[in-house]
Amino acid sequence: RGSAATLERGRRCRNFVFISQVKRTKGIPEIIAAAERFGADVCVDVYGPFFDDLSEKFFAGLERVRYRGVLPPAEVPGVLRRYHAVLLPTYYEGEGYPGIIIESYAAGLPVITTRWKNVPEIADDSCALLIEPRNAEALYQAMKALMEDDALYARLCAGARSKRQFFDANGFWEIETPILT
């Protein structure tokens, strides 16, 4: 499998990232169940601190999903530029407005997330694929759709850039990040 650091712009959607608290209710079991069904050209990198009973051992022996450590907040924009889409299949009871979704827009990346609590208020079908919580099959199908439908992927990337402009115009961030096309 290729290194995420060597991605080229314009490449088809194949590399996904999760950046959040690494806990079951953020959808980690569903990410693993979905991603491990794909071939060697797909990878999902997971960043964040461990919670619940999870540890690096939870990722041992996986082919497509790898744990990459904890990211300092200042490094998130640079890391996002290495990927094609963000995964956040959350069903965390305390979920509000996940910052990683807004960060993904800053990078021009679409999101696969859940219809959970307030998430649909900031992620809609212009920039995201929304699935039902706790549904690994729906996550797999959404990932597959981004990988196989170049027009859908391009439309969602454009939608993410539009969301970036909306949040930027409203002062949600001050850092400048290049936008993927």
Secondary structure, DSSP 8 states (H G I E B T S, - for coil): ---GGG--TT--S-EEEEES-B-GGGTHHHHHHHHTTS-TT-EEEEES-B-TT--GGGGTT-SSEEEEE---GGGHHHHHTT-SEEEE----TT--S-HHHHHHHHTT--EEEE--TTHHHH--TTTEEEE-TT-HHHHHHHHHHHHH-HHHHHHHHHHHHHHHHHHHHTTS---------
